[in-house]
Amino acid sequence: MEVRINEGESFEAFLRRFTKRVQQEGIVSETRRRQHFEPPNVLRKKKAASKRRKSIKATLKNA
């Protein structure tokens, strides 16, 4: 991604435009997601555990 400062644009306006573009591209969220690498098997285990918790919660709610 590349953002260039426009002629006569203030730094504050440029910074706002840059921040908006970074958020649109999803760079910050992608960086946070990749910050701590988790192997695929760990991701599968977490997903399965989450499904288990949700199903238990649903059965307790219905009972």
N, C-alpha and C positions, 0 to 999 in steps of 0.2 A: 504494500500500500504506500502511496506517495501523496503528500499534501504540500503544496507550495504556497507561500505567502503571496497574496495579491498586491498589486501596486496600490500604495496608500492605505493598506489595511493595518489596523492597530494589532499589537501583539495579543491583546485580550480577545479580539474577534477571531484571530487566527487560532488561538488556543481553544476557543469554543468550537470552532469548525473542526479542528483536529480531534477533539474529544468526541464529538458527535460521530465522526467518520469511524473512529476506533470502535465505538459502541455498535455501530451498524454492521461493521465487519465481524464483530464477535471475537476480537483479538484478546481482550481481557479475560472473558469467560473461558476461552480455549486455553489460555496460558494457565489459569487456575486449575482447569481440569487436568492438564498435563504436568502440573508441578510435581505431583507425587504419582509416579507410574505404578499402576496395579496390573499384574498379569491377568489375562483373560479368565483363568480359572478362579481367581479371587473375585472378579466382577460377577461371575456366574453364581458363586456361593452367596455373595451379598444380595443378589437379585432373588435367589431362592429363599433366603432368610426373610427378606422383605415380604415376599408372597405369603410365606408361612405366617408371619405376624399379622398380616392383613386378614387372612382367612380365619385365624383364631379370634381376632377382634370381632369379625363379622359374626362368627358363631356365638360368641358371648353376648353380642348385642341382640341377636335374634332369640336367644334362650330366655 
